[in-house]
Structures are given as C-alpha cells and as structure tokens.
Amino acid sequence: MFGEQKVCFSGVQPSGNLTIGNYLGAIKNFAEFSQHYKTFYCVVDEHAITVRQNPAELRRRTYETLALYMACGLDPEKNTLYVQSMVHEHAELAWLLNCFTMFGELSRMTQFKDKSAKHSDNINAGLFTYPVLMAADILLFQTDVVPVGIDQKQHVELCRDIANRLNQIYPDLFTVPEPIMAKSGKKIMSLAEPTKKMSKSDENTNAVVYILDDKDTIIRKFKRAVTDSEAEIRFSEDKPGVSNLMTIYSCFTGNTYDEIEREFAGKGYGDFKLAVGEATADALAPVQARFAELMADKAGLEAQMKRGAEEASYYARRTLSKIQKKLGFVQIR
Ligand code: AQP
C-alpha cells in the first residue's frame, strides 16, 4: 500500500520462451488488477541468472518478455512495466532481507530442491537465496497482492514471514502481501508428463506450448499430448493428461468442465485434442500479431524500459530509504 493506493506486483523470468503456463497462470490475469491497484510488472532478469544463461539470448528474451506483457494487454500508461536489473534497489533490499531470513527456511523451498537436482553442477548461492530476491521485489513496492501460479505460492508465503518478522522488530515497515492465484490455470502441466508442471526451461519442446508457437505447431503438440488408455473426456485426478487438456480448453474458451464433458460426450481424444489446439491457437493469434509489431520497434521498447525503470525507482527508493534508516544506516541528504 502506497498512501491510499493498493499495490499489485508480479514478475516473469526471461529464462526461456514463455509458455501457456506462464500466460494462463500469470500474465493473462495481470491486466485486470490495473483497474483497482497501482501495478508493477517486472521482467526479472536477475532471477534468471540463478541458472546459466546465454547472454545474447537473455538480452533478446528480456525485450521479448516486455513486448509480451504489452501484447497480452498491459497498457504501459496504466501499469509500470520495467526490467529488474535497471532498478538497483531490488538487489540492495535483497541483501538487507538476507540478514533476516533463516538458512532453514530457504532449505525447505521446493523450487530450490527441484532446481538443484536439475542443475547439480551449479548449485550456487543465488539459487538458494532466490526467494529473498523475490521477497525484495515484492516488499520494495509495499505490495498488497501478488498474482502468481501455484509453484510460486511457497515463495510468497516466505515473503510474508520475512515481512512479519521485520514488522515485529520495526513496526509498520512493510505491507504483508497476499498471493492471488487464478481459479483455473494456476498449474498447467507438461503435455508429455502431465504430473509435472509445464516449464519454459523443459528440454522436451513437445511437452510445452509456447505463447509464440504457430498454429500448426500448437495443433501438432496437442495431438501428441499424453492422455490415457480410456476414450472418455472426463475431469478426474486419475486422468491427469485429459484433465490438463480440459483445463487449458476451459481457460481459453471460458467453458466449465461440465460443459466440456457434454460437448465431447461420445467423441474420441483425436477430436478433443484438435479442438484444444484450435482454441489455443485462436486465442494466442492476436497476442502474436501485437507482439510482432512491438518487437519491430526496438527503440519503443527501450523507451518503455527507461520510463518504467524511472517510475519503479521512485517508489523503490522510498521503501529502501525507510528500511535503511530503521536499520541504523547513516543517511546524509
Ligand atoms: N505451468 C504453469 N502453470 C501456471 N503458472 C505457471 N507459472 C509458471 N509455470 C506455470 C507462473 O508464471 C509466472 C512466471 O514464472 P517465472 O518466470 O517466475 O518462473 P517459474 O515459475 O519457474 O516458471 P517456469 O516456466 O517453470 O520457468 P523456468 O523453467 O525458468 O523455471 C509465475 O507466476 C509462475 O507461477
């Protein structure tokens, strides 16, 4: 909360091509918050380097992620859209919060356990303290709500614990944020292993539908999606593949699971998969068209990066200086 205004913050890592999981679990839901909140949407490039990145690709994806924010309906006049590394207060606050975060808390984070298993040759301190940087991202803006997919809920809960801990020592320092998750779409699963989350860094590109995939590719990927040996379109825990496709179809068409079951009663998986592919491709087509326009104007994207960073810095400086003062750092004006 800044003054009377409630604040919404979220971010996406430019760590790969964005997926329909990133879209349905996060970005698609961002725009509605700008009606009632002061909104900050950040391209979190500092988080991305917790795993090795190719510098040229990281740079390209940073532009692309900002362009995708706008292509997905985020108006830069109504939302502060910026790149994390251009606002140095993120990293500075992260250091301060590190000193109030316990080793045991960070050891319990499931994303750290998963990513250190996946990148066993590079279990760096940044991977371990990733949630502290995320807490800094959020607390820097005195954030009230954080729209995220379910995989990030544990990190927002840790952020709440850190904020509460600091508030006990220094009353009213931080607003304690709430994670907000989409009713449907908070966890889109891999098409190849439907018990695993769809991830942009998955090496199996057939398991993932990217926001920028063309229509033929989208339809081909859905055709190959793993289902089960029955031929019944029914939402059920014991049918993770079909249930995941139903969730995706529901998110893109607005139809409920009951309506989808009725629509495909007596039809096979082939018809259903084609319909999911078409609904996905049709919904993404306007996003892709707008994205191409935005990417053609690199100077425009850079102007937005600059403007967004200036706006974000204004708020970030206020919080950082408040906490520095409380901690006892000398401040000379
Ligand atoms: N499969 C998903 N379903 C729903 N929401 C998802 N999100 C990610 N995957 C899914 C949400 O997207 C937002 C941005 O994610 P991120 O870039 O911060 O990184 P992540 O959560 O680690 O996502 P990825 O795609 O799995 O990235 P990599 O492969 O780089 O680790 C978040 O709100 C996230 O919840």
Residues whose N, C-alpha, C, O or C-beta is under 5 A from the ligand:
A	BS01	AQP	G11 V12 Q13 S15 G21 N22 G25 A26 P147 V148 G149 I150 D151 Q152 G185 K186 K187 I188 M189 K197 M198 S199 K200 S201 D202
